[in-house]
Amino acid sequence: MRSPRMRWSRLYTPTFREDPADADAASHRLLVRAGFVRQLMAGHYSLLPLAVRVRAKVIAVIREEMGRIGAQEVLLPAMHPAEIWRRSGRWDVMGEEMFRLQDRRGAEIALGMTHEEIFATLAQEFGSYRRLPQIWYQFQTKFRDEPRPKSGLIRVREFTMKDSYSFDLDAAGLDRAFDLHHEAYRRIFARLGVPAIPVRASSGSMGGGDSVEFMCPSDAGEDVVVRCPDGDYAANVEKATSRLAPVEDGPGPPEPERFGTPGVRTIEDLAVRYGVPADRQIKTLVHVLDGALTLVLMRGDHALAEQKLADATGAAAPRPAREDEIVAALGARPGSLGAVGVTGLPVIADEALRGRRDMVTGANADGFHVRGVDVGRDIAAVRWADLREVAAGEPCPECGAPLEAVRCVEVGHIFKLGTKYTEALGVTVLGPGGDDILPVMGSYGIGVERAMAAVVEASHDDAGIVWPVSVAPFEVAVVLLNVNDDEVRSAAESLYGTLLAEGADVVLDDRDERPGAKFKDVELIGIPYRVTVGGRGVAAGTVEVTARATGATETVPIAEAAAHVRGLLAP
C-alpha cells in the first residue's frame, strides 16, 4: 500500500509511552501503544491507519499465493439464513458462539462464523464434472461470540478471515488441493515472518477427515503443540499421541475384591494412603454426551483430552456430569466411581487400559474401592478410543525421542471435509458415465488480523515492534532532524522524493519534535529502516541508515543513499 505523499505531521499515529493496563500479550500491548488499534468493546477492535496498511499487505501476500495455486476470489454474504445451517446439522452444534438474530419478518439469521454451507450452496450450480476441480476463496468478516475475548487481536469476536474451499471429484483430487494449500500456507507464513509449525489437528465441529493447523509459538497462545525435537512429529495436544512403555500385569485374583477406603477422594489419596500407584488405578469420569450419561475410563496418571472424547463419540456438546447427576445414576460421588458391574450406562475407555489386569477402581459406594480388576473380564461393553492427553517428555510415536510441549497461537487451519456438506446440501454433478457424483470438499482458513498479531508476537523487543519489510506499515522512515534548516530540509525532501519515485513505501518524519522522540516512535512502530538527515551529516554530505532489526547504523553518502536503501529492501 503506497501513498503518493505521506508526511508524519499529517499521519494519525496516537502512540503511548506506557503499556495499556489490560494488555495480556506482547502483540496486544504493542499494537495499542504504537497506535495501530483501539478497542471498542470486548473482542471488537478499530484498526487505525497503520494497522490498515499492514492488513492490506498481509492480504496482498495471501492473495498472491492463492493465485499461484489457481484459486479464484469471490465475496459471499456475512449474514446467513438459519435453514442452510440446519441442513448441515450445525445450527445447534455451534451453540452459543454463533451470533443469531431475527429480521423484521421473524426469519432466523446467523452472522457467519465460517462459510462451508454457503460455498456448498453455490456449488449446487456446477451441474457437470467438467466444471471441477474448483478452488474459491474470499476475505470476509467472521463473527464468533467468544466467551472470553483476550490478547488483543488474537481472540476476538469480529475478524477478517481468508477462507478458501476446494471442490473435487474424488479423494485424490482433494489430496491434491489439500497439498496445494499446505505449501501455499508455508509460503504465506514465511513471507509474513511468522514461524508457523504445521501440526496434526482435530477437525472439531468442521467435521470431515484430516486437518492440519499452522501454529506460531507464543506465550499468549491458548493451544499446546506436542512436537519431537528431531522434527518428525508435531500435533496439537487435542490430537497428539505418544509411545507408552509396555506394562506387565500379574494375573490378579479370579474376581474383583472390594475393600474400604474411607476418606479417599483422589488418585493421590489412594496412592499415598493405600500404596496403589496411579498407573495401576482406573480413573472413572462421567460425561454427558448428547444427553446420555457416559462413563469415561482413564489410567489414573493420565489426563483426558476432551476434544478427543468429542471426536471419538461425535458428541455435539459434551460436558462433565454434575455431581447430582452422578449420584443419581451411580449412587456415589466422584472419587469412588467405577465401571465394574455397571450395565445401564455406555462405557468408553482409553486405549492405555486395553488388556490391563489387577487394577484398582472405585466401587460406586463412598469410601470403597475394588482391586484385582481385569478390564476385559470385569467391565462390560467397553468402547475403545485414544482419549489420553499427551505430556511433555513422553516418547515420540515416530522415533521415541522425548516430546516437548510448546504453547502456540493458531494462525491457519486446513481441513479435508469430504462429502459432509455436499451431501447435506444436495450438491451433485453428472459424472463422465452419466451417474450422479458427490463432490468432495476441503476448507482452508487464515485469520488476517490474528496473523498480524502473530508477526508481532514473533518479532518485537523492548523498544517496540520489529516488522519484516513484507508487511511493515512503511518500509522506510526518512527522519528530518533540523526542520527549520532549509539545506537539511531540502536534502530530506529530495531523498524522500527519490525513494518514493523508485517504489519504496516511505514516510517523511517532518515533525518539529526532539530527535529522541522521533527515533522512539520509529522503533515503537517498527519501521524496518530509518534514514536520519541532520545538519552535521548534510554538511559532510552523508546520512545515517539504521536497521530496526539489528540497530546497526551505517553512514552513507547522500548521493548513494537511495540506491543503498533500495538494496536493503530487495527481497
Buried (B, 14 or more C-beta within 10 A) or exposed (E): EEBEEBBBEEBEBEBEEEEBEEBEBBBBBBBBBBBBBBBEEEBEBEBBBBBEBBBEBBBBBBBEBBEEBEBEEBEBEBEBBBEBBBBBBBBEBBEEBBBBEEEEEEEBEBBBBBBBBBBBBBBEEBEEBEEBBBBBBBBBEBBBBBEEBBBBBBBBBBBBBBBBBBBBBEEEBBBBBBEBBBEBBBBBBEBBBBBBBBBBBBBBBBBBBBBBBBBBBBEBBBBBBBBBEEEEBBBBBBBBBBEBEEEEEEEBEEEBBEEEBEEBBEBEBBBEEBEBEBBBBBBBBBBBBEEEBBBBBBBBBBBBBBBBBBBBBEBBBBEBBEEEEBBEBBEBBBBBBBBBEBEEBBBBBBBBBEEBBBBBBBBBBBBBBBBBBBBEEBBEEBEBBBBBBBBBEBBBBBEEBEBBBBBBBBBBBBBBBBBBBBBBBEBBBBEEEEEEBBBBBBBBBBBBBBBBBBBBBBBBBEBBBBBBBBBBBBBBBBBBBBBEBEEBBEBBBBBBBBBBEEEBBBBBBBBEBEEEEBBBBBBBBBBBBBBBBBEEBBEEEBBBBBBBBEEEEEEBEBEEBBEBBBEBBEE
